[in-house]
Amino acid sequence: MLEIKNISYKADNKKSIIKDVSFCVKNNEKLVITGPNGSGKSTLLKIIMGIIQPTAGNIIFNGKDITHTSITERANLGISFTFQTPITFKGITVKKILDIASHKNNSVCNACDYLSQVGLCAKEYLNRELDNKLSGGELKRIELATLLARNTEIMLFDEPEAGIDMWSFINLTNILKNTNSTQIIVSHQERIFDLADRVIILDKGTIKTEGKPENLKEYLVDNGLCNKIKRGDVNND
């Protein structure tokens, strides 16, 4: 389905961030990418989405080379991306962003259904703007709702648990578990590892090892890469 072939990336200062990384992702596989801070995890995810262009290598999606295609083209092919910090859109309502995501004018009932799935009291949010008046947890839930509305073939998550409240985290794990799509998730959270079919560990821009989460759990814990989320670890938005 998705093939990452010998991908490398050097920053403007010529520092190597990603070095000859290769792996394949199967249809409907849940893949978690983890590693120490600065290992290139988020950069790799942005390369897959087309936000950053690699300096070498190829990305093949369903047999098509998409290495040099735009973000829009990749989105139209069925790839979606969620940021660590959701983007705000002043002047755009929640209902409008759901319509844009699903490529249709949703009924109030359908729009409310997407929001209800992420734990929001739907009618209170449909006409609210996606601005900084919303809390981080609210923005994260709305971003997850847009992902459900888009229903893409591949979903890319960059540390989706960052800065969210416990209720949002529970909704997040339920969505990851129950959504039938291919998922590539950058994370350090034990509960997200437990949902994965496979874990790739990056270190200094290269793949150190990969395997089933249960086989890597001891390594992840010993190297401080596996965090347990608790009520005190998250914001109460």
Residue frames relative to the residue before (quaternion, step in Angstrom):
aa qw qx qy qz dx dy dz
M 1.0000 0.0000 0.0000 0.0000 0.00 0.00 0.00
L 0.7896 -0.0212 0.0512 0.6111 3.59 0.68 -1.16
E 0.0352 -0.8028 0.5950 -0.0167 3.53 -0.80 1.03
I 0.1676 -0.7550 0.6304 0.0664 3.54 -0.83 1.10
K 0.0431 -0.8443 0.5330 -0.0358 3.58 -0.40 1.24
N 0.8577 -0.1783 0.0930 0.4732 3.56 -0.61 1.24
I 0.2060 0.8105 -0.5185 0.1781 3.56 0.98 0.89
S 0.0268 0.7642 -0.6434 0.0367 3.55 -1.00 0.96
Y 0.0304 -0.7894 0.6129 0.0181 3.54 -1.21 0.55
K 0.0922 -0.7707 0.6296 0.0335 3.53 -0.96 1.00
A 0.4359 -0.6940 0.5142 0.2529 3.55 -0.96 0.93
D 0.7370 -0.4303 0.2866 0.4355 3.58 -1.31 0.19
N 0.6849 0.4558 -0.2869 0.4908 3.57 1.12 -0.60
K 0.5362 -0.6706 0.3510 0.3737 3.54 1.39 0.34
K 0.4270 0.6826 -0.4806 0.3475 3.58 1.24 0.27
S 0.3999 -0.7182 0.5177 0.2373 3.59 -0.87 0.94
I 0.1754 -0.7907 0.5825 0.0693 3.57 -0.71 1.13
I 0.7679 0.1061 -0.0442 0.6302 3.57 1.04 -0.88
K 0.0958 -0.8287 0.5514 -0.0046 3.57 -0.81 1.02
D 0.8435 -0.2394 0.1305 0.4628 3.57 -0.44 1.29
V 0.2294 0.7905 -0.5250 0.2165 3.57 0.80 1.08
S 0.0332 0.7902 -0.6096 0.0532 3.56 -0.93 0.97
F 0.2696 0.7277 -0.6113 0.1550 3.56 -1.07 0.81
C 0.3001 -0.7289 0.5832 0.1965 3.56 -1.29 0.34
V 0.1971 -0.7544 0.6152 0.1164 3.54 -1.20 0.61
K 0.3373 -0.7622 0.5233 0.1773 3.56 -0.75 1.06
N 0.6555 -0.4992 0.3959 0.4054 3.54 -1.31 0.34
N 0.8520 0.0884 -0.1268 0.5002 3.57 -0.91 1.07
E 0.4231 0.6907 -0.4809 0.3356 3.61 1.20 0.32
K 0.2502 -0.7198 0.6257 0.1664 3.55 -1.18 0.68
L 0.0210 -0.8179 0.5720 -0.0584 3.55 -0.35 1.31
V 0.1417 -0.7726 0.6140 0.0768 3.58 -0.85 0.98
I 0.1517 -0.7575 0.6299 0.0798 3.55 -0.99 0.94
T 0.0617 0.7979 -0.5946 0.0767 3.57 -0.76 1.04
G 0.2001 0.7680 -0.5919 0.1407 3.54 -1.32 0.07
P 0.6904 -0.4686 0.3322 0.4398 3.60 -1.25 0.18
N 0.6380 -0.4931 0.4138 0.4225 3.57 -1.26 0.33
G 0.8026 0.2676 -0.2100 0.4901 3.55 -0.97 0.90
S 0.4912 0.6874 -0.4193 0.3322 3.58 1.26 0.16
G 0.6105 -0.5982 0.3369 0.3950 3.61 1.27 -0.09
K 0.3383 0.7837 -0.4719 0.2207 3.59 1.27 0.15
S 0.7198 0.4338 -0.2538 0.4789 3.59 0.70 -1.08
T 0.6084 0.5528 -0.3470 0.4514 3.58 1.05 -0.72
L 0.6548 0.5152 -0.3104 0.4576 3.58 0.93 -0.89
L 0.6473 0.5145 -0.3175 0.4642 3.58 0.97 -0.84
K 0.6665 0.4965 -0.2978 0.4696 3.60 0.98 -0.84
I 0.5973 0.5404 -0.3592 0.4713 3.59 1.13 -0.55
I 0.6452 0.5195 -0.3215 0.4588 3.59 0.96 -0.85
M 0.6990 0.4597 -0.2638 0.4801 3.59 1.02 -0.83
G 0.5040 -0.6582 0.4277 0.3603 3.61 1.16 -0.47
I 0.4155 0.6995 -0.4744 0.3361 3.58 1.27 0.20
I 0.7534 0.1669 -0.0876 0.6300 3.55 1.19 -0.72
Q 0.3180 -0.7407 0.5604 0.1903 3.56 -0.99 0.82
P 0.4261 -0.7045 0.4962 0.2755 3.63 -0.83 0.90
T 0.4536 -0.6657 0.5132 0.2963 3.58 -1.22 0.43
A 0.7868 0.0254 -0.0356 0.6157 3.58 1.28 -0.24
G 0.6936 0.4892 -0.3516 0.3949 3.54 -1.26 0.45
N 0.3324 -0.7425 0.5570 0.1673 3.54 -1.36 0.09
I 0.2053 -0.7317 0.6361 0.1336 3.54 -1.30 0.56
I 0.0830 -0.8037 0.5892 0.0012 3.56 -0.66 1.15
F 0.0297 -0.8009 0.5974 -0.0277 3.56 -0.74 1.10
N 0.8296 -0.1122 0.0113 0.5469 3.56 -0.57 1.22
G 0.7505 -0.4280 0.1960 0.4639 3.55 0.94 0.99
K 0.6574 0.4900 -0.3025 0.4861 3.59 1.30 -0.08
D 0.3924 -0.6996 0.5451 0.2438 3.56 -0.96 0.89
I 0.0515 -0.8257 0.5616 -0.0144 3.59 -0.49 1.22
T 0.2497 0.8285 -0.4798 0.1452 3.59 1.29 0.23
H 0.8136 0.2455 -0.1039 0.5167 3.56 0.89 -0.91
T 0.4331 0.6792 -0.4830 0.3432 3.59 1.18 0.42
S 0.5710 -0.6189 0.4287 0.3273 3.57 -1.22 0.52
I 0.6782 -0.4499 0.3822 0.4377 3.54 -1.35 0.17
T 0.6569 0.5272 -0.3103 0.4407 3.58 0.91 -0.93
E 0.6527 0.5087 -0.3154 0.4645 3.58 0.95 -0.86
R 0.6616 0.4949 -0.3104 0.4702 3.58 0.96 -0.82
A 0.6227 0.5311 -0.3359 0.4662 3.56 1.04 -0.75
N 0.6706 0.4979 -0.2910 0.4666 3.57 0.98 -0.86
L 0.6385 0.5173 -0.3172 0.4735 3.58 1.19 -0.53
G 0.6233 -0.5789 0.3277 0.4110 3.57 1.25 -0.33
I 0.5304 0.5820 -0.4345 0.4371 3.58 1.08 0.75
S 0.0397 -0.7990 0.6000 0.0080 3.59 -0.87 0.95
F 0.2133 -0.7891 0.5736 0.0537 3.55 -1.24 0.61
T 0.0937 -0.7672 0.6302 0.0743 3.56 -1.05 0.79
F 0.3813 -0.7461 0.5120 0.1893 3.54 -0.93 1.00
Q 0.6365 -0.4922 0.4157 0.4240 3.58 -1.29 0.31
T 0.7654 0.1558 -0.0756 0.6198 3.56 1.02 -0.91
P 0.4016 -0.7414 0.4738 0.2540 3.63 -0.42 1.14
I 0.4655 -0.6783 0.5030 0.2649 3.55 -1.11 0.76
T 0.2941 -0.7388 0.5780 0.1831 3.57 -1.05 0.79
F 0.1517 -0.7750 0.6101 0.0635 3.58 -1.21 0.64
K 0.2176 -0.7988 0.5477 0.1209 3.58 -0.03 1.24
G 0.7852 0.3002 -0.2410 0.4850 3.56 -0.89 0.96
I 0.6745 0.4323 -0.2918 0.5225 3.59 1.27 -0.18
T 0.3350 -0.7582 0.5253 0.1923 3.58 -0.75 1.01
V 0.6606 -0.4904 0.3925 0.4112 3.53 -1.32 0.30
K 0.6349 0.5289 -0.3300 0.4564 3.60 0.96 -0.83
K 0.6616 0.5126 -0.3081 0.4523 3.59 0.94 -0.86
I 0.6725 0.4905 -0.3160 0.4552 3.61 0.90 -0.84
L 0.6181 0.5235 -0.3413 0.4768 3.59 1.13 -0.60
D 0.6285 0.5242 -0.3256 0.4735 3.59 1.08 -0.76
I 0.6486 0.5122 -0.3137 0.4675 3.58 0.96 -0.88
A 0.6695 0.5215 -0.2984 0.4367 3.56 0.92 -0.94
S 0.7642 0.3776 -0.1935 0.4858 3.57 0.93 -0.90
H 0.3800 -0.7536 0.4553 0.2836 3.59 1.35 -0.07
K 0.7061 0.3591 -0.2914 0.5362 3.56 1.00 0.81
N 0.5027 -0.6099 0.5106 0.3386 3.54 -1.32 0.28
N 0.2416 -0.8149 0.5120 0.1243 3.56 -0.06 1.31
S 0.4668 -0.6038 0.5540 0.3325 3.53 -1.17 0.56
V 0.6438 -0.5017 0.3944 0.4223 3.56 -1.24 0.37
C 0.6236 0.5569 -0.3317 0.4370 3.58 1.03 -0.80
N 0.6841 0.4783 -0.2890 0.4688 3.59 0.88 -0.95
A 0.6523 0.5142 -0.3141 0.4598 3.57 0.94 -0.90
C 0.6510 0.5138 -0.3106 0.4645 3.57 0.99 -0.83
D 0.6137 0.5595 -0.3470 0.4357 3.57 1.06 -0.72
Y 0.6394 0.5193 -0.3258 0.4641 3.61 0.96 -0.86
L 0.6924 0.4756 -0.2783 0.4657 3.58 0.92 -0.93
S 0.6317 0.5410 -0.3367 0.4416 3.58 1.00 -0.76
Q 0.6292 0.5578 -0.3299 0.4291 3.57 1.07 -0.74
V 0.7331 0.3625 -0.2319 0.5267 3.59 1.18 -0.46
G 0.6325 -0.6157 0.3054 0.3571 3.56 1.22 0.50
L 0.5302 0.6078 -0.4312 0.4044 3.59 1.12 0.55
C 0.4595 -0.6368 0.5427 0.2980 3.54 -1.13 0.72
A 0.3971 -0.8252 0.3358 0.2203 3.49 0.20 1.42
K 0.7324 0.4613 -0.2766 0.4175 3.60 0.61 -1.09
E 0.6008 0.5607 -0.3579 0.4434 3.59 1.23 -0.36
Y 0.7520 0.4190 -0.2031 0.4666 3.60 1.20 -0.47
L 0.5087 0.6999 -0.4200 0.2739 3.61 1.08 -0.59
N 0.7872 0.3218 -0.1610 0.5008 3.61 0.90 -0.87
R 0.4840 0.6496 -0.4490 0.3769 3.58 1.24 0.21
E 0.4501 -0.6841 0.5024 0.2776 3.56 -1.10 0.67
L 0.4659 -0.6627 0.5145 0.2812 3.56 -1.20 0.63
D 0.3295 0.7496 -0.5042 0.2745 3.55 0.54 1.18
N 0.7229 -0.4674 0.2985 0.4122 3.56 -1.30 -0.04
K 0.4751 0.6394 -0.4612 0.3910 3.59 1.23 0.27
L 0.6083 0.5135 -0.3464 0.4964 3.56 1.29 -0.30
S 0.4768 -0.6657 0.4899 0.2991 3.58 -1.06 0.73
G 0.6857 -0.4788 0.3510 0.4212 3.55 -1.29 0.23
G 0.6576 0.5112 -0.3067 0.4607 3.56 1.02 -0.81
E 0.6383 0.5185 -0.3226 0.4686 3.58 1.02 -0.78
L 0.6597 0.5069 -0.3073 0.4619 3.59 0.92 -0.90
K 0.6465 0.5204 -0.3217 0.4558 3.57 0.99 -0.82
R 0.6607 0.4993 -0.3136 0.4646 3.58 0.95 -0.81
I 0.6472 0.5062 -0.3204 0.4714 3.58 0.99 -0.81
E 0.6181 0.5332 -0.3412 0.4660 3.58 1.04 -0.74
L 0.6458 0.5054 -0.3147 0.4779 3.59 1.00 -0.79
A 0.6266 0.5340 -0.3338 0.4591 3.59 1.06 -0.73
T 0.6476 0.5036 -0.3243 0.4711 3.60 1.01 -0.77
L 0.6088 0.5471 -0.3457 0.4588 3.56 1.12 -0.66
L 0.6384 0.5064 -0.3171 0.4852 3.57 1.02 -0.80
A 0.6504 0.5212 -0.3151 0.4540 3.58 1.00 -0.82
R 0.6752 0.4929 -0.2965 0.4619 3.59 1.01 -0.78
N 0.0656 -0.8487 0.5205 0.0666 3.58 1.07 -0.83
T 0.1735 0.8308 -0.5071 0.1501 3.57 0.84 1.03
E 0.6449 -0.5447 0.3864 0.3718 3.53 -1.31 0.37
I 0.7767 0.1282 -0.0679 0.6130 3.58 1.09 -0.77
M 0.1058 -0.7746 0.6216 0.0480 3.56 -0.98 0.92
L 0.1545 -0.7845 0.5981 0.0535 3.56 -0.81 1.07
F 0.0704 -0.8084 0.5844 -0.0072 3.59 -0.73 1.09
D 0.1479 -0.7832 0.5993 0.0746 3.59 -0.73 1.07
E 0.7974 -0.2718 0.1067 0.5281 3.57 -0.20 1.37
P 0.0222 -0.8624 0.5058 0.0033 3.59 0.67 1.10
E 0.6444 0.5381 -0.3274 0.4336 3.60 1.19 -0.42
A 0.4678 0.7182 -0.4278 0.2869 3.60 1.26 -0.25
G 0.8894 0.0527 -0.0523 0.4510 3.55 -0.92 1.03
I 0.5659 0.6070 -0.4015 0.3874 3.59 1.13 0.42
D 0.5472 -0.6134 0.4676 0.3250 3.53 -1.30 0.42
M 0.7103 -0.4771 0.3116 0.4132 3.55 -1.27 0.36
W 0.6519 0.5153 -0.3276 0.4497 3.60 0.93 -0.86
S 0.6479 0.5057 -0.3167 0.4734 3.59 1.00 -0.80
F 0.6425 0.5263 -0.3281 0.4501 3.57 1.01 -0.77
I 0.6353 0.5193 -0.3258 0.4697 3.58 1.00 -0.81
N 0.6488 0.5018 -0.3104 0.4806 3.59 0.98 -0.84
L 0.6239 0.5530 -0.3303 0.4425 3.56 1.02 -0.85
T 0.7012 0.4613 -0.2874 0.4614 3.59 0.76 -0.99
N 0.6205 0.5337 -0.3450 0.4595 3.59 1.07 -0.67
I 0.6497 0.5083 -0.3109 0.4721 3.58 1.01 -0.83
L 0.6524 0.5106 -0.3162 0.4622 3.59 0.92 -0.89
K 0.6840 0.5023 -0.2821 0.4475 3.55 0.96 -0.90
N 0.8051 0.3647 -0.1518 0.4424 3.57 0.82 -1.00
T 0.5953 0.5678 -0.3756 0.4268 3.61 1.23 -0.20
N 0.3030 -0.7614 0.5491 0.1643 3.56 -0.78 1.07
S 0.4379 0.6383 -0.5188 0.3628 3.53 0.08 1.33
T 0.5341 -0.5642 0.4982 0.3850 3.53 -1.31 0.19
Q 0.0656 -0.8178 0.5717 -0.0103 3.58 -0.79 1.01
I 0.0661 -0.7448 0.6628 0.0395 3.54 -1.06 0.89
I 0.0354 -0.8415 0.5338 -0.0755 3.55 -0.42 1.28
V 0.2222 -0.7239 0.6382 0.1390 3.56 -0.88 0.99
S 0.2485 0.7781 -0.5326 0.2216 3.59 -0.55 1.13
H 0.2511 -0.7240 0.6170 0.1792 3.51 -1.44 0.29
Q 0.5370 0.6828 -0.3718 0.3275 3.58 1.27 -0.03
E 0.5263 -0.6680 0.4378 0.2917 3.55 -0.85 1.06
R 0.6699 0.5079 -0.3173 0.4389 3.61 0.88 -0.88
I 0.6496 0.4851 -0.3218 0.4890 3.59 1.11 -0.56
F 0.5827 0.5504 -0.3691 0.4704 3.60 1.08 -0.64
D 0.6640 0.5366 -0.3054 0.4218 3.57 0.95 -0.92
L 0.6534 0.5010 -0.3104 0.4750 3.61 1.22 -0.41
A 0.6029 0.6330 -0.3321 0.3542 3.55 1.24 -0.53
D 0.4206 -0.6487 0.5702 0.2778 3.52 -1.29 0.51
R 0.8016 0.0148 0.0453 0.5960 3.56 1.14 -0.72
V 0.1808 -0.7622 0.6130 0.1028 3.54 -1.20 0.63
I 0.1439 -0.7484 0.6420 0.0833 3.55 -1.05 0.89
I 0.1818 -0.7754 0.5973 0.0945 3.57 -0.88 0.96
L 0.1737 -0.7760 0.6020 0.0719 3.55 -0.70 1.17
D 0.0548 0.7714 -0.6335 0.0253 3.56 -1.14 0.66
K 0.8407 -0.0591 -0.0194 0.5379 3.56 -0.68 1.17
G 0.7453 -0.4643 0.2127 0.4286 3.53 0.96 0.97
T 0.7064 0.3858 -0.2690 0.5290 3.59 1.25 0.13
I 0.5389 -0.6005 0.4701 0.3577 3.57 -1.25 0.38
K 0.2808 -0.7746 0.5492 0.1399 3.56 -0.62 1.18
T 0.7550 -0.2080 0.1613 0.6006 3.53 0.98 -0.93
E 0.0761 -0.7798 0.6166 0.0763 3.58 -1.29 0.18
G 0.2522 0.7657 -0.5667 0.1700 3.54 -1.22 0.46
K 0.7043 -0.4081 0.3412 0.4700 3.54 -1.29 -0.22
P 0.5964 -0.6156 0.3683 0.3602 3.61 -0.97 0.82
E 0.6477 0.5294 -0.3350 0.4337 3.59 0.97 -0.77
N 0.6715 0.4889 -0.2990 0.4698 3.59 1.13 -0.58
L 0.7240 0.4157 -0.2299 0.5002 3.59 1.23 -0.46
K 0.4029 0.7615 -0.4530 0.2294 3.60 1.27 -0.20
E 0.6600 0.5088 -0.3187 0.4516 3.61 0.87 -0.90
Y 0.6514 0.5048 -0.3132 0.4720 3.60 0.98 -0.85
L 0.6593 0.5217 -0.3099 0.4439 3.57 0.91 -0.92
V 0.6715 0.4859 -0.2927 0.4768 3.58 0.96 -0.87
D 0.6789 0.5139 -0.2927 0.4350 3.58 0.85 -0.99
N 0.7510 0.3760 -0.2031 0.5034 3.58 1.11 -0.67
G 0.5392 -0.6768 0.3771 0.3302 3.57 1.25 0.39
L 0.4878 0.6823 -0.4161 0.3512 3.60 1.16 0.54
C 0.6936 0.4359 -0.2533 0.5145 3.58 1.29 -0.14
N 0.0610 -0.8163 0.5744 -0.0097 3.58 -0.41 1.24
K 0.2857 -0.7241 0.5986 0.1892 3.53 -1.12 0.71
I 0.3121 -0.7613 0.5376 0.1842 3.55 -0.71 1.04
K 0.0473 -0.7827 0.6203 -0.0189 3.54 -0.95 1.00
R 0.6893 -0.4753 0.3339 0.4330 3.56 -1.23 0.27
G 0.6868 0.4847 -0.2861 0.4599 3.56 1.05 -0.69
D 0.6204 0.5752 -0.3319 0.4174 3.57 1.27 -0.27
V 0.7514 0.3755 -0.1901 0.5082 3.60 1.21 -0.35
N 0.5609 -0.5963 0.4552 0.3502 3.51 -1.27 0.40
N 0.3156 -0.7245 0.5751 0.2117 3.57 -1.13 0.57
D 0.0181 -0.8388 0.5431 -0.0323 3.55 0.44 1.25
